[in-house]
Amino acid sequence: MTAKGALGSEILPHTMDDLTLIAGGRRTTLNSGKSDPYPIIVHSHLAWDWVWQRPQQFLSRLSKRHRVLFIEGPVPDEHVRTTQLTLREITDFPNIIVLQMKIPATRWTDNSWVDKERRRVVQSLLAGPLGRKFAEPVQWFYDPMAVTAFAGHLDERAIVYDCMDELSLFRGAPAELVRRERELLALADVVFAGGPKIWKAKQALNENCFCFGCGVDEKHFGRARDPKLALPADVAALPRPIFGYIGVVDERIDYELVAKLADSASGSIVIVGPSTKVDPALFPQRENLHWLGGRDYTDLPAYARAFDVCMMPFAMNEATRFINPTKALEYMATGKPIVSTPVEDVVAQFSSIVTIARNAGEFIAGCERVAANHPRQQIERGLARVRRNSWQSIVAQLEEHIDDALATKRELSIDAA
């Protein structure tokens, strides 16, 4: 599963002023079109090239009106002695530029040095031609660890925090993350929370906090309802029914549950998605259990079309306490029945649409039941929910809240003067 769209240009600048991009074999300058209302500088712990999810869904749409500089978190590299940058334009979204940085692995645990180095290289970059395109930006944070390096240092007009997960509960989270997130919440002019439960937690720390959960690209995932869509070759001939999962494979998956389903149910279990923070060698192995790894975003509807049941086999652990799975609405758009473990936000929002299983026995029975007798009413309710929750409609609301925050800051500035 990779990001939508091919990468555009890619360079390692020899100097901070050498920012002409080489795209598609020809030299072009950075987008010099009409000025947008405000540029956006994003700080993300997730790479643009990885799974196509909330950050890409939001920013690809925001880029129609706003220039976007998407700065990925630094990556430690034992082969570099000084910080190296890669800058590229995304061909499908020419208003988006992605910046990656590799830093010496020997300095990785020195948070103070990392903060100063991240700030130094970005400020140096913006001191050149690129800076003219990103003057007085809105800083948009996904990564709380970036707050010390950048908040208040890029002449921003506002700070946005899009809190899509409770990152402090994920495996390998830095110990410093909780303190930095509190700092970010105190500084943010507006906060967007990825689900009802996480919204309640963050609203206590920032009153200008709004709940925006999952959106969905119905046109894309609705392709799974097209009987003419060809099935992928690696699943087309599998014994049916097919119980399928599409998404990241990490510590949030209940591997014991997946194994029990494979041992008990007829048909095939198919897991589509890249793995992270877990060892694939430890995944349960069964003849009817197929770990396919990542697939391109454009191919996901074809896999969903092959499924008889879409699964959310999440473990009930710390990492899933606050999740509001994007895949819930994506599954609904495919017109397939859905079975899930009792993740709190799924139960609160979708219990009339999704079959909720409280234990392994209920999960297995639920999968077999809905595979044999598609629950038409649940599916229709899901399709109706999809039509009310497009990514585009959510982005329009996000922009309204940002405009309100900017207006409030202007008013306060006038009053202070």
Sequence and secondary structure as in RCSB ss.txt:
>XXXX:A:sequence
MTAKGALGSEILPHTMDDLTLIAGGRRTTLNSGKSDPYPIIVHSHLAWDWVWQRPQQFLSRLSKRHRVLFIEGPV
PDEHVRTTQLTLREITDFPNIIVLQMKIPATRWTDNSWVDKERRRVVQSLLAGPLGRKFAEPVQWFYDPMAVTAF
AGHLDERAIVYDCMDELSLFRGAPAELVRRERELLALADVVFAGGPKIWKAKQALNENCFCFGCGVDEKHFGRAR
DPKLALPADVAALPRPIFGYIGVVDERIDYELVAKLADSASGSIVIVGPSTKVDPALFPQRENLHWLGGRDYTDL
PAYARAFDVCMMPFAMNEATRFINPTKALEYMATGKPIVSTPVEDVVAQFSSIVTIARNAGEFIAGCERVAANHP
RQQIERGLARVRRNSWQSIVAQLEEHIDDALATKRELSIDAA
>XXXX:A:secstr
   SS B   B  SSTT   EEETTEEE S  SS  S  EEEEESS TTS   HHHHHHHHHTTTS EEEEE  E
EETT SS EEEEEEETTEEEEEEEEEEEEGGGTT HHHHHHHHHHHHHHHHTSHHHHHSSS EEEES GGGHHHH
TTTS  SEEEEEE S GGGSTT  TTHHHHHHHHHHH SEEEESSHHHHHHHHTT SSEEE    B HHHHGGGG
 TTS   HHHHTS SSEEEEES BSTTB HHHHHHHHHHSSSEEEEES B SS GGGS   TTEEEEE   GGGH
HHHHHH SEEEE B  SGGGTT   THHHHHHHHT  EEE   HHHHHHHTTTSEE SSHHHHHHHHHHHHHS  
HHHHHHHHHHHHT BHHHHHHHHHHHHHHHHHHHHHHHHHH 
